[in-house]
């Protein structure tokens, strides 16, 4: 694929994400606490999570390894960060969840597969086909330093918040509870905020149009989801903290 066509594809992908962003303000994706039976056949939630997330890891690795331009040494850092995230999300995290008996519509998992296939491909293919020249000096560039700090902050926030949520069901507890502690003090979905920060940091440190497209898609997917969660918490728990925002402290 020529670089011009690749960039054009990225623009189209971002515009599609923007369209879905708008739709998600009116349609709540039917999985997790919003799972419904009128979306066709269902599969176990844990299996669905692996099906959704694993394609991004696999296609990224293949596209990265097999791209026509070869691999620059510095891009192995980007490779390691991407693979670490998706190894956790597709293998480790599902094994830690307490979702026995929960189901998700198969169609939702398949839609997520499409999303992850594209994002995995564009990022892996970019680094081995059309990248800027990443010399070792890139590691002291302000963009790399700022980006990796933001990435690390996002990862820590995401993992910390996920652990708080997982601990709510420790000991076999069932149902939903008000999460407390950490950044839950200020927002309902700090795990989503962490993931947005993580991929924004990745886009900055790589200064890559493909990573930027992925960061935008992450924002497009998670902000409406956070607003849905926030609304659900407030309607479900009369004592839910009124000062909390949905995803951005003091703002949204």
C-alpha positions, 0 to 999 in steps of 0.5 A: 500500500502506498503511503498516500493511500494509507493516510487516506485510509486513516482519515476514513477510519477516523471519520468512521470513528467519529460517526460511531462516537455520535451514535453511541450517545443514543445507543448503548453497546449491549454488554456488561451491565447493559447486556440484552438478549435481543441482540442474537446469540450470546457467549460467555463474557470471559470468552468474548473478551478474549475474542475481542482483544486478542486479534489486535495483538496478533495482527499488530505482531504480524503487520510489524514483523512482515512490513516491507520497509523493515524494522528500526531498532527504536520501534521495538520499544513501541512494539513492546509497549503495545504487546504488553498492553494487549497481552494484559487485556486479551489474556491476563485481565480476562482471567482475573475477572469475576464474570462467571455466568455472564454473557455478551452478544456474539455480534458485539464481540465480532464488531469489536474484532473488526475494530481491533483488527484495523487498529492492530494492523494500522499501527503494526504496518506503519512502524514497518512500512512508513515510519519517520526515521527513529534514531536513538536521539528520538529517545531524548526528544521532548515528544518521546519523553512527554509521551512515555510519561503520559503512557505510563501514567495512563497504564498505572491509572488503568491498572489501579482502577481495574484492580479496585473494580475487581476487588469489589467482587472478591470473596464471591460477592455478586452484583454491582457496588459503588467503587471507592478509592483512588481516582474514583473519588473524582470520576466514575470511570478512571479506568477509561480515563487511564486508557485514553491517556495511555494511547494519547501518550503512545501517539505523542511518543511515536508521533505517528498518524496511525497511533493518533487514529487509534487514540481518537478511536479510544476516545470515541469509544470510551467517553460515551461508555463512561457517560452511560456508566455514570448515568447508570450509577446515579440512577442505581445508587441513591447515595452515589457521590454527587460530586463525581464526574463521568470521566474527566475530573471537574469537567465531564 
